[in-house]
Amino acid sequence: MSELKTVVVVNDDRTILELMRDILGYEGYRVVVAEDASQAYHLIQARPPSLAILDVRMPGSPDWQTLDLLKRDPSTASVPVLVCSASAREMQEAEVAIRARGCDLLYMPFEIDDLLEKVGQLTRIGATPPPINPDGRG
């Protein structure tokens, strides 16, 4: 039997946390949730997961700080990150920078199938996000 893949979901919206926990848990992932950036960073650093799903706009943390910390820390730099945000305009403007950090994107609201496809891709060993599509939607 294979070990459950762990996904850390970081979001300040409890509804989003519960939704992702339920969806991913049903699909067989072990899901750990964090409601703030500091808690998320320490959780991921203490026990690097198979994937982190990260909202980059979190209270108490400048935008992008948690992502930058994760990617600069040698103990967490290899953790795949799926950046998830409702701010489509901001995400589109930052897409090249997000992908340059080796991350993928998920726009909210999202389709469950899109979430599961991206999580499946990124939790594979050695996963890297797909290249940017010509239409700009990862």
C-alpha positions as CSV (number, residue, x, y, z in Angstrom):
1,M,0.0,0.0,0.0
2,S,1.4,3.4,-0.9
3,E,1.8,6.2,1.6
4,L,-0.8,9.0,1.5
5,K,0.4,12.1,-0.2
6,T,0.1,15.1,2.1
7,V,-1.3,18.4,0.8
8,V,-1.0,21.6,2.9
9,V,-3.8,24.1,2.1
10,V,-3.2,27.7,3.1
11,N,-6.0,30.1,3.0
12,D,-7.6,32.6,5.3
13,D,-11.1,31.7,4.1
14,R,-12.4,28.9,6.2
15,T,-15.0,27.9,3.5
16,I,-12.2,27.4,0.9
17,L,-10.1,25.4,3.5
18,E,-13.1,23.1,4.3
19,L,-14.0,22.7,0.6
20,M,-10.4,21.7,-0.4
21,R,-10.0,19.5,2.6
22,D,-13.2,17.6,1.7
23,I,-12.5,17.3,-2.0
24,L,-8.8,16.3,-1.6
25,G,-9.6,14.0,1.4
26,Y,-12.2,12.2,-0.6
27,E,-9.6,11.7,-3.3
28,G,-7.3,10.0,-0.9
29,Y,-4.9,12.8,0.1
30,R,-3.9,13.6,3.7
31,V,-4.9,17.3,4.0
32,V,-3.4,19.7,6.5
33,V,-4.9,23.2,6.7
34,A,-3.4,26.5,7.8
35,E,-5.3,29.8,8.2
36,D,-2.3,32.1,8.4
37,A,1.1,32.5,6.6
38,S,3.3,32.0,9.7
39,Q,1.5,28.8,10.7
40,A,1.7,27.6,7.1
41,Y,5.5,28.2,6.7
42,H,6.2,26.4,10.0
43,L,4.0,23.5,9.1
44,I,5.6,23.1,5.7
45,Q,9.1,23.6,7.1
46,A,8.6,21.0,9.9
47,R,7.3,18.3,7.6
48,P,7.5,19.1,3.9
49,P,4.3,17.9,2.1
50,S,3.8,16.5,-1.3
51,L,2.2,19.8,-2.3
52,A,1.3,23.2,-0.8
53,I,-1.8,25.0,-2.1
54,L,-1.1,28.6,-1.2
55,D,-3.2,31.8,-1.3
56,V,-0.6,34.5,-1.6
57,R,-2.8,37.2,0.0
58,M,-2.9,36.4,3.6
59,P,-3.5,38.6,6.7
60,G,-0.4,39.4,8.7
61,S,2.0,38.7,5.8
62,P,3.0,40.9,2.8
63,D,1.8,39.5,-0.5
64,W,4.1,36.7,-1.8
65,Q,6.2,36.6,1.4
66,T,5.3,33.0,2.3
67,L,5.9,31.8,-1.3
68,D,9.3,33.6,-1.3
69,L,10.3,32.1,2.1
70,L,9.3,28.6,0.9
71,K,11.3,28.9,-2.3
72,R,14.4,30.3,-0.6
73,D,14.6,27.8,2.2
74,P,16.6,24.7,1.2
75,S,14.3,22.5,3.3
76,T,11.2,23.6,1.5
77,A,12.4,24.8,-1.9
78,S,11.5,21.5,-3.6
79,V,7.9,21.4,-2.3
80,P,5.6,22.0,-5.3
81,V,3.3,25.0,-4.8
82,L,-0.1,25.6,-6.4
83,V,-0.8,29.3,-6.1
84,C,-4.5,29.8,-5.7
85,S,-6.2,33.2,-5.6
86,A,-9.5,34.9,-6.4
87,S,-7.6,37.9,-7.7
88,A,-7.5,36.9,-11.4
89,R,-6.1,40.2,-12.6
90,E,-3.2,40.1,-10.1
91,M,-2.5,36.4,-10.9
92,Q,-2.4,37.2,-14.6
93,E,0.0,40.0,-14.1
94,A,2.2,37.9,-11.9
95,E,1.9,34.6,-13.8
96,V,5.4,34.7,-15.4
97,A,7.0,35.4,-11.9
98,I,4.9,32.6,-10.3
99,R,6.0,30.1,-13.0
100,A,9.6,31.3,-12.7
101,R,9.5,30.2,-9.0
102,G,8.5,26.8,-10.3
103,C,4.8,27.1,-9.2
104,D,1.5,26.5,-10.9
105,L,-1.7,28.5,-10.7
106,L,-5.3,27.9,-10.0
107,Y,-7.8,30.7,-10.5
108,M,-10.8,30.9,-8.2
109,P,-13.6,30.1,-8.6
110,F,-12.2,26.8,-9.8
111,E,-13.7,23.7,-11.3
112,I,-13.2,20.6,-9.1
113,D,-11.8,18.7,-12.0
114,D,-9.2,21.5,-12.6
115,L,-8.1,21.3,-8.9
116,L,-7.8,17.5,-9.0
117,E,-5.9,17.6,-12.3
118,K,-3.3,20.1,-11.0
119,V,-3.0,18.4,-7.6
120,G,-2.4,15.1,-9.4
121,Q,0.2,16.6,-11.7
122,L,2.1,18.4,-8.9
123,T,2.1,15.5,-6.5
124,R,3.9,13.2,-8.9
125,I,7.6,12.7,-8.0
126,G,9.7,15.4,-9.7
127,A,6.6,17.2,-10.9
128,T,7.0,20.6,-12.5
129,P,4.2,22.8,-13.6
130,P,3.2,22.8,-17.3
131,P,4.4,25.7,-19.5
132,I,2.3,28.7,-19.9
133,N,-0.5,28.2,-22.5
134,P,-0.8,30.7,-25.3
135,D,-4.1,31.8,-23.9
136,G,-2.4,32.7,-20.6
137,R,-4.5,30.3,-18.4
138,G,-2.1,27.7,-17.0
